[in-house]
Amino acid sequence: MPRKIAAGNWKMNGMQSTLIELEKLEDKHGDADIAILICPPFTLISACEDTPFDIGGQDCHTAQAGAHTGDISAEMLADAGASYVLLGHSERRTDHGETDALVAAKSQAAYDAGLIAVICIGETLDERENGTTLDVIDRQLAGSVPATADALNTVIAYEPVWAIGTGKVPTTDQIAEVHAHVRKRLQDRFADGTEMSLLYGGSVKGSNAAEIFAVPHVNGALVGGASLTAEAFSPIISALEDA
């Protein structure tokens, strides 16, 4: 079975003082039987190393090292204590013009460094309203996920762009349609596609988490703002443990 994962993407948020939230989270979920992944800003990765949670970076470069001012390599993330890295998030694709090919190259760099790549896919509101959601998903899966992907080094996160940080949540039928489609595409392409974890992201909160986790092929969540405090993230983790 795919592993259950509750992943928190802190984005460009968090200071040393924020780490007290991880201490609170550890008090409640330090012995959880699911994976709890925290992706803080790069400045806090090393400081999170002593927690019982998995730690991830929010991006990486395709190169191991070099003249790339302001960038960070997958090897550097691993050296700092990370075991995962988020790649292809819609904010990277939109704000930084990242293409599917670039996401695939970054994913391969992550594999080479021993990191697990959480590869993000998802449609915009225009694409959803135009009825091209599954076409977009197919293109992103084909272009962003390397041929060397497997259930051990890859997690897929479906995040409808129009639901990220907006409070809007797709219906469970819409989530089910996309997750079933992604699962089928992974099964068709990879021998262990059935075992790859599929996360849903987009305005997940304690009040709707149980309903979302009841959807077939939803193996966890990639959570943004609600992961910044233990009070908001804990109910989501509990709902996944109970799913």
Secondary structure, 3 states (H helix, E strand, C coil): CCCCEEEEECCCCCCHHHHHHHHHHHHHHCCCCCEEEEECCHHHCHHHCCCCCEEEECCCECCCCCCCCCCCEHHHHHHHCCCEEEECCHHHHHHCCCCHHHHHHHHHHHHHCCCEEEEEECCCHHHHHCCCHHHHHHHHHHHHCCCCCCCCCEEEEECCHHHCCCCCCCCHHHHHHHHHHHHHHHHHHCCCHHHCEEEECCCCCCCCHHHHHCCCCCCEEEECHHHCCHHHHHHHHHHHHHC
